[in-house]
Amino acid sequence: MVNCPQCNSPSPYSEANKWRPFCSERCRLIDLGEWASEGYQIAAEPSLDDFSSGMMAEEQGFTPTRH
């Protein structure tokens, strides 16, 4: 037995439970929906590429800054 990751109720972790590790299809779909809507995210520091404008370094000095 394991606790369901969604509702925390006991759930059998065996081949008999086709939704394992979830207790039901409902809990499995709720979890899938959270991933699909980006409700779950892995924390990370933003990299320079996340903010890249695609401009060359010498061109960036002439671009207005957003505030």
C-alpha positions as CSV (number, residue, x, y, z in Angstrom):
1,M,0.0,0.0,0.0
2,V,1.1,3.6,-0.8
3,N,-0.6,6.9,-0.3
4,C,-2.2,8.4,-3.4
5,P,-0.1,11.4,-4.5
6,Q,-3.2,13.4,-5.2
7,C,-5.7,12.7,-2.3
8,N,-3.3,10.9,0.1
9,S,-5.7,7.9,0.6
10,P,-4.2,4.4,0.8
11,S,-3.8,2.8,-2.6
12,P,-2.6,-0.7,-3.6
13,Y,0.6,-0.5,-5.5
14,S,0.2,-3.7,-7.6
15,E,-0.8,-4.7,-11.1
16,A,-4.4,-5.0,-9.9
17,N,-4.5,-1.2,-9.6
18,K,-4.4,0.1,-13.2
19,W,-4.1,3.7,-12.0
20,R,-1.1,3.1,-9.7
21,P,0.3,5.0,-7.8
22,F,-3.1,6.9,-7.8
23,C,-6.1,5.5,-6.1
24,S,-8.5,6.2,-9.0
25,E,-8.8,7.5,-12.5
26,R,-10.1,10.8,-11.2
27,C,-6.9,11.4,-9.1
28,R,-4.8,10.4,-12.1
29,L,-6.6,12.9,-14.4
30,I,-6.4,15.7,-11.8
31,D,-2.6,15.2,-11.7
32,L,-2.3,15.0,-15.4
33,G,-4.3,18.3,-15.7
34,E,-1.9,20.0,-13.3
35,W,1.1,19.0,-15.4
36,A,-0.7,20.0,-18.7
37,S,-1.7,23.4,-17.3
38,E,1.8,24.0,-15.9
39,G,0.5,23.9,-12.4
40,Y,3.5,21.9,-11.4
41,Q,6.9,23.4,-12.2
42,I,10.5,22.5,-11.4
43,A,12.3,25.5,-9.8
44,A,15.3,26.7,-11.7
45,E,17.3,29.8,-12.1
46,P,16.6,31.6,-15.4
47,S,19.4,31.4,-17.8
48,L,20.6,34.2,-20.1
49,D,18.9,32.3,-23.0
50,D,15.5,32.8,-21.3
51,F,15.8,36.5,-21.8
52,S,17.7,36.6,-25.1
53,S,16.4,39.1,-27.7
54,G,18.4,37.5,-30.5
55,M,20.3,40.8,-31.0
56,M,24.0,41.1,-31.2
57,A,25.7,42.6,-28.1
58,E,26.6,45.9,-29.9
59,E,22.9,46.3,-31.0
60,Q,21.5,45.9,-27.5
61,G,22.7,49.4,-26.4
62,F,20.3,51.1,-28.8
63,T,17.2,49.2,-27.6
64,P,14.8,50.8,-25.1
65,T,14.6,49.1,-21.8
66,R,11.3,47.7,-20.6
67,H,10.3,48.7,-17.0
